[in-house]
């Protein structure tokens, strides 16, 4: 087959066709227009460049449609070309995207775009989204805002800052009621929330999960809550190695409770071993930490409503005692975290 014919095939067959034919399905919740996530069991492929490119977020594998067939089917280039040719005309399932328009002025630099947005405040759209829909407690929101890691995104979305080892802003995770993505022109490194001199690194896959775990643990002293933004770039790996290389540090792989999270945790274990860092697996009782937090808050509210008054008490042997663990002034359990499973 001539080079011109191969180029024509590359234009006619998108990576999505290969994946759908191979039994992968779109994860709409975890996808954006620019990066569509496909799943098949524990396997994940991210399709980019309007369907012309792809990468495996848990390995170094990436490329065009031909490399994708080679990667999935373990075949050589010539056989891969034949299999791609067989998919000409294959009709893929097109997702119905409804993202909010981010309204960013991309002619500005990243720092200028960040500074042009206000910090969330009580009653703002981002505050209502994080507090109302995501159930992030007020004291956690105030601590994050004080650390200058949150901004008001367009149409009720949240911007959560990613910074490098020197503290330089590299981009932000954008999350909203109907939108998820990353800053145009930005680079994923790490979202960082918590201790400036940590002895414990809690690594999650999303900024909202990092804040949710912080809420469940009551902003545990000496812990730095991190998010990779769902990626594993060389800059992310370098930043994690830098943190894990500090004396006496423990790494907690607080990734999702699913096959992808388990694979991510194993990657963190390898990194920790290489850095001589202690390692543990911290698993949410639901699929992710925000779902765990939401269940926890709903159960707390149901207990309160069932008792008729806040902090319902019951009689026991002629004395009044709390029916539930005591709460500190910020509403956190004084006795420790809930909804956490450790391996």
Secondary structure, DSSP 4 states (H G I P E B T S, - for coil): --HHHHHHHHHHS-HHHHHHHTT-EE-GGG--SSSEEEEETTEEEEEEGGGTEEE-TTSS-EESHHHHHHHHH---HHHHHHHHHTTTTPPPPPP---PPP----TTS-HHHHHHTSPPP-TTSHHHHIIIIIS---HHHHHHHHHTT-EEE-GGG-EEEEEE-TT--EEEEEEEETTEEEE-TT----BEEEE-SS-SEEEEESSHHHHHHHHHHHTS-TTEEEEE-TT---HHHHHHHHHHHTSTT-EEEE---SSHHHHHHHHHHHHHHHHHT-EEEEEEESSSSHHHHHHHHHHHHHHHHHHHSSSS-EEEETTEEEESS--B-TTS-BTT---SEEE-
